[in-house]
Amino acid sequence: MSDLTTDELIDLQKSADAAYAGLAGLAGDEHRARWEQWRVAAERVQAAVTEHATSAGLNRYEVGRAVKKAARHSEDTAGA
């Protein structure tokens, strides 16, 4: 983990990614409900990334990119 990310940001991103993955194969009202869950989770991630970047004086884009990379590739480095 770098100064760009925190465990909380990574966990929020993993939650949003899981919500998005849950959309696969759904249709109708079930899809709309799950999509709303994903949208809310994604908004939480974006707000947290913005807050972290602003408070730490970091580039918001770089923080977001680092969080996504850490969340989506953490299993690659878990044993390192």
TADA-V369666 format. One record per pair of residues at least 4 apart in sequence whose ideal C-beta (glycine too) atoms are under 8 Angstrom apart, sorted by the first residue. I is the first residue (numbers start at 1). J is the second residue. D is the distance in whole Angstrom. If there is no record, write none. Layout:
BEGIN
i:I j:J d:D
i:I j:J d:D
END
This chain:
BEGIN
i:1 j:5 d:5
i:1 j:6 d:7
i:1 j:7 d:7
i:1 j:10 d:8
i:1 j:70 d:7
i:2 j:66 d:6
i:3 j:56 d:7
i:3 j:58 d:7
i:4 j:58 d:6
i:4 j:62 d:6
i:4 j:63 d:5
i:4 j:66 d:4
i:4 j:67 d:7
i:5 j:9 d:5
i:5 j:10 d:6
i:5 j:63 d:7
i:5 j:66 d:5
i:5 j:67 d:5
i:5 j:70 d:5
i:6 j:10 d:7
i:6 j:52 d:7
i:7 j:11 d:6
i:8 j:12 d:6
i:8 j:48 d:7
i:9 j:13 d:6
i:9 j:45 d:7
i:9 j:48 d:6
i:9 j:49 d:6
i:9 j:52 d:6
i:9 j:63 d:8
i:9 j:67 d:5
i:10 j:14 d:6
i:10 j:67 d:6
i:10 j:70 d:5
i:10 j:71 d:5
i:10 j:74 d:7
i:11 j:15 d:6
i:11 j:71 d:8
i:12 j:16 d:7
i:12 j:41 d:7
i:12 j:44 d:6
i:12 j:45 d:5
i:12 j:48 d:6
i:13 j:17 d:6
i:13 j:45 d:5
i:13 j:67 d:5
i:13 j:68 d:6
i:13 j:70 d:8
i:13 j:71 d:4
i:13 j:72 d:8
i:14 j:18 d:6
i:14 j:71 d:5
i:14 j:74 d:8
i:15 j:19 d:6
i:15 j:41 d:5
i:15 j:44 d:8
i:15 j:45 d:8
i:16 j:20 d:6
i:16 j:38 d:7
i:16 j:41 d:4
i:16 j:42 d:5
i:16 j:44 d:7
i:16 j:45 d:5
i:17 j:21 d:6
i:17 j:71 d:6
i:17 j:72 d:7
i:18 j:22 d:7
i:19 j:23 d:8
i:19 j:34 d:7
i:19 j:37 d:5
i:19 j:38 d:4
i:19 j:41 d:5
i:19 j:42 d:8
i:20 j:38 d:5
i:20 j:42 d:8
i:22 j:26 d:8
i:22 j:34 d:5
i:22 j:37 d:8
i:22 j:38 d:7
i:23 j:31 d:6
i:23 j:34 d:5
i:23 j:35 d:6
i:23 j:38 d:6
i:26 j:30 d:5
i:26 j:31 d:4
i:26 j:34 d:6
i:27 j:31 d:5
i:28 j:32 d:7
i:29 j:33 d:6
i:30 j:34 d:6
i:31 j:35 d:6
i:32 j:36 d:7
i:33 j:37 d:7
i:34 j:38 d:6
i:35 j:39 d:6
i:36 j:40 d:6
i:37 j:41 d:6
i:38 j:42 d:6
i:39 j:43 d:6
i:40 j:44 d:7
i:41 j:45 d:7
i:42 j:46 d:6
i:43 j:47 d:6
i:44 j:48 d:6
i:45 j:49 d:6
i:45 j:67 d:7
i:46 j:50 d:6
i:46 j:64 d:8
i:47 j:51 d:6
i:48 j:52 d:6
i:49 j:53 d:6
i:49 j:60 d:7
i:49 j:63 d:5
i:49 j:64 d:5
i:49 j:67 d:6
i:50 j:54 d:6
i:50 j:60 d:6
i:51 j:55 d:6
i:52 j:56 d:6
i:52 j:58 d:7
i:52 j:63 d:6
i:53 j:58 d:4
i:53 j:59 d:7
i:53 j:60 d:4
i:53 j:62 d:8
i:53 j:63 d:4
i:53 j:64 d:8
i:54 j:60 d:7
i:56 j:63 d:8
i:58 j:62 d:6
i:58 j:63 d:5
i:59 j:63 d:7
i:60 j:64 d:6
i:61 j:65 d:6
i:62 j:66 d:6
i:63 j:67 d:6
i:64 j:68 d:6
i:65 j:69 d:6
i:66 j:70 d:6
i:67 j:71 d:6
i:68 j:72 d:6
i:69 j:73 d:6
i:70 j:74 d:6
i:73 j:77 d:7
i:74 j:78 d:6
END
